[in-house]
Amino acid sequence: MALVNKVLIIGGGIGGMCAAIQLRKQGIAVDLVEITPKWTVYGAGITISGPTLRALRTVGVVDEVLRRGGHWSAIDFCAADGTLLNTTALPHAEGADDLPPSGAIMRPVLADILSHATRDAGVQVRLGLTFQTLAQDEDGVDVVFSDGARGRYDLVIGADGVNSKLRALLFPEVKPLEYIGQGVWRAVMPRPAEIVRPRMWFAQHIKLGVNPVSKSHMYMFITEDRPTKEHIDESTWPQVFAGLMRPFTDPLVQALIPRALEPEAAIDYRPLANLLVPAPWNRGRVVMIGDTVAATTPHLASGAGIGIESGIVLAEELGRHGDLQTALDRFHARRWERCRLVIHNSERLCRIEIEGGDKQEHARIMRESIGALTQPI
Ligand SMILES: Cc1cc2nc3c(=O)[nH]c(=O)nc-3n(C[C@H](O)[C@H](O)[C@H](O)COP(=O)(O)OP(=O)(O)OC[C@H]3O[C@@H](n4cnc5c(N)ncnc54)[C@H](O)[C@@H]3O)c2cc1C
């Protein structure tokens, strides 16, 4: 298969945008189609781990992310009543001593930074659009879009997320995602002065945490075990969230309960599931990255990070080899184990939490995973 000059990316999420920016740096022409007409993203916070900050430095947006987000070098762990159990220092990602070991930002702010960088890189972005049909031959892929337009590409990258239409088309054997027995609640709140870095509180079968996302705000998350994936009426989310905060008797948490009931809290609930499609992640000239093929539960806060890294590695390998198959083989060789580790270890952490399992094992998996992810990609 010959060199790649023109690429279509389907999906303008974090993974798709970063891949697009990196491909432009290789001189490759990139069209990106995004199904939402206004490129919207929901208003929760997202943790940007050290390795993810390193990846965002490669993409060229880390300064802006650090300027508009929050960052820190340690996490406080507390009992439900606020007693400090320990403060754990986080390691720097290798080759990134100049960056903080971790950070967080509001998702719409990150999307704003990346969408501007995508357009500035010369990517042709079309919103409110998706593909209708794909037909590939030896030399390229013919695409018909939902507005009837047509295009021919050397490579198509699927980055349309965990409910990917492209994956359903090309990998029909992949089973629908299965609920894992835990859900995550998130809220946005003003940051009390004492919250200068993430803090986590532990109660029986439930964990609450806060991460600063800017100078003025933080996001709060609560992981809750629920054996079945029941429907929770959205109008009740603020009351449910406030109820889940009550067992955390730390006065700092109690004082924040009224905040959960305000509309600005923008409470969000996600039942958790994961997905790891066996490699290779391509069918001929169509390859998938990000949540499309490797979607994790958030226990290592690395889902977006591995998607960004995959975009970087794919662009690097396409730029390095004159032959597409060699580039894709190298891409899979470099990405499989790292994505597998994040998904597998995050699921193990989740199961230990649900089963009330061994805390030492939980701490060990956490430590080892963070250590592995600091390694170069
Ligand atoms: C509760 C929760 C908390 C998380 N916390 C963290 C965290 O703290 N840190 C972290 O690194 N990761 C976290 N993650 C994971 C992270 O959110 C995802 O890994 C990341 O958003 C995936 O990016 P993506 O670009 O692959 O997919 P998405 O973000 O899903 O983007 C897909 C894009 O494709 C578009 N699209 C969909 N279908 C089509 C179509 N047919 N045609 C065109 N466009 C389409 C969508 O509109 C969207 O813009 C968390 C996940 C969950 C569920």
Ligand as a Chemical Component Dictionary entry (heavy atoms), coordinates in Angstrom:
data_LIG
# 
_chem_comp.id                   LIG 
_chem_comp.type                 NON-POLYMER 
_chem_comp.pdbx_formal_charge   0 
_chem_comp.three_letter_code    LIG 
# 
loop_
_chem_comp_atom.comp_id 
_chem_comp_atom.atom_id 
_chem_comp_atom.alt_atom_id 
_chem_comp_atom.type_symbol 
_chem_comp_atom.charge 
_chem_comp_atom.model_Cartn_x 
_chem_comp_atom.model_Cartn_y 
_chem_comp_atom.model_Cartn_z 
_chem_comp_atom.pdbx_ordinal 
LIG C1  C1  C 0 -17.078 9.208  33.721 1  
LIG C2  C2  C 0 -15.844 9.344  32.895 2  
LIG C3  C3  C 0 -14.762 10.071 33.368 3  
LIG C4  C4  C 0 -13.593 10.178 32.621 4  
LIG N1  N1  N 0 -12.543 10.874 33.122 5  
LIG C5  C5  C 0 -11.405 10.935 32.425 6  
LIG C6  C6  C 0 -10.274 11.629 32.960 7  
LIG O1  O1  O 0 -10.352 12.206 34.056 8  
LIG N2  N2  N 0 -9.130  11.677 32.222 9  
LIG C7  C7  C 0 -9.033  11.057 30.990 10 
LIG O2  O2  O 0 -7.956  11.096 30.369 11 
LIG N3  N3  N 0 -10.083 10.393 30.471 12 
LIG C8  C8  C 0 -11.258 10.326 31.140 13 
LIG N4  N4  N 0 -12.327 9.678  30.612 14 
LIG C9  C9  C 0 -12.213 9.094  29.257 15 
LIG C10 C10 C 0 -12.365 10.159 28.171 16 
LIG O3  O3  O 0 -13.518 10.929 28.383 17 
LIG C11 C11 C 0 -12.453 9.480  26.805 18 
LIG O4  O4  O 0 -11.455 8.494  26.699 19 
LIG C12 C12 C 0 -12.274 10.478 25.672 20 
LIG O5  O5  O 0 -13.224 11.501 25.720 21 
LIG C13 C13 C 0 -12.383 9.744  24.339 22 
LIG O6  O6  O 0 -12.122 10.632 23.293 23 
LIG P1  P1  P 0 -12.490 10.188 21.805 24 
LIG O7  O7  O 0 -12.117 11.351 20.958 25 
LIG O8  O8  O 0 -11.946 8.857  21.499 26 
LIG O9  O9  O 0 -14.076 9.992  21.819 27 
LIG P2  P2  P 0 -15.206 11.054 22.129 28 
LIG O10 O10 O 0 -14.782 12.050 23.120 29 
LIG O11 O11 O 0 -16.453 10.261 22.407 30 
LIG O12 O12 O 0 -15.393 11.826 20.742 31 
LIG C14 C14 C 0 -16.073 11.252 19.656 32 
LIG C15 C15 C 0 -16.516 12.389 18.743 33 
LIG O13 O13 O 0 -17.076 11.833 17.553 34 
LIG C16 C16 C 0 -18.318 12.458 17.289 35 
LIG N5  N5  N 0 -19.112 11.469 16.565 36 
LIG C17 C17 C 0 -19.822 10.430 17.074 37 
LIG N6  N6  N 0 -20.379 9.722  16.099 38 
LIG C18 C18 C 0 -20.024 10.320 14.929 39 
LIG C19 C19 C 0 -20.279 10.035 13.571 40 
LIG N7  N7  N 0 -21.016 8.969  13.196 41 
LIG N8  N8  N 0 -19.760 10.846 12.634 42 
LIG C20 C20 C 0 -19.002 11.924 12.978 43 
LIG N9  N9  N 0 -18.732 12.238 14.257 44 
LIG C21 C21 C 0 -19.218 11.431 15.217 45 
LIG C22 C22 C 0 -18.861 12.843 18.647 46 
LIG O14 O14 O 0 -19.825 13.883 18.556 47 
LIG C23 C23 C 0 -17.595 13.266 19.365 48 
LIG O15 O15 O 0 -17.284 14.613 19.135 49 
LIG C24 C24 C 0 -13.503 9.544  31.347 50 
LIG C25 C25 C 0 -14.593 8.812  30.846 51 
LIG C26 C26 C 0 -15.748 8.709  31.620 52 
LIG C27 C27 C 0 -16.898 7.899  31.078 53 
# 
loop_
_chem_comp_bond.comp_id 
_chem_comp_bond.atom_id_1 
_chem_comp_bond.atom_id_2 
_chem_comp_bond.value_order 
_chem_comp_bond.pdbx_ordinal 
LIG C1  C2  SING 1  
LIG C2  C3  SING 2  
LIG C2  C26 DOUB 3  
LIG C3  C4  DOUB 4  
LIG C4  N1  SING 5  
LIG C4  C24 SING 6  
LIG N1  C5  DOUB 7  
LIG C5  C6  SING 8  
LIG C5  C8  SING 9  
LIG C6  O1  DOUB 10 
LIG C6  N2  SING 11 
LIG N2  C7  SING 12 
LIG C7  O2  DOUB 13 
LIG C7  N3  SING 14 
LIG N3  C8  DOUB 15 
LIG C8  N4  SING 16 
LIG N4  C9  SING 17 
LIG N4  C24 SING 18 
LIG C9  C10 SING 19 
LIG C10 O3  SING 20 
LIG C10 C11 SING 21 
LIG C11 O4  SING 22 
LIG C11 C12 SING 23 
LIG C12 O5  SING 24 
LIG C12 C13 SING 25 
LIG C13 O6  SING 26 
LIG O6  P1  SING 27 
LIG P1  O7  DOUB 28 
LIG P1  O8  SING 29 
LIG P1  O9  SING 30 
LIG O9  P2  SING 31 
LIG P2  O10 DOUB 32 
LIG P2  O11 SING 33 
LIG P2  O12 SING 34 
LIG O12 C14 SING 35 
LIG C14 C15 SING 36 
LIG C15 O13 SING 37 
LIG C15 C23 SING 38 
LIG O13 C16 SING 39 
LIG C16 N5  SING 40 
LIG C16 C22 SING 41 
LIG N5  C17 SING 42 
LIG N5  C21 SING 43 
LIG C17 N6  DOUB 44 
LIG N6  C18 SING 45 
LIG C18 C19 SING 46 
LIG C18 C21 DOUB 47 
LIG C19 N7  SING 48 
LIG C19 N8  DOUB 49 
LIG N8  C20 SING 50 
LIG C20 N9  DOUB 51 
LIG N9  C21 SING 52 
LIG C22 O14 SING 53 
LIG C22 C23 SING 54 
LIG C23 O15 SING 55 
LIG C24 C25 DOUB 56 
LIG C25 C26 SING 57 
LIG C26 C27 SING 58 
# 
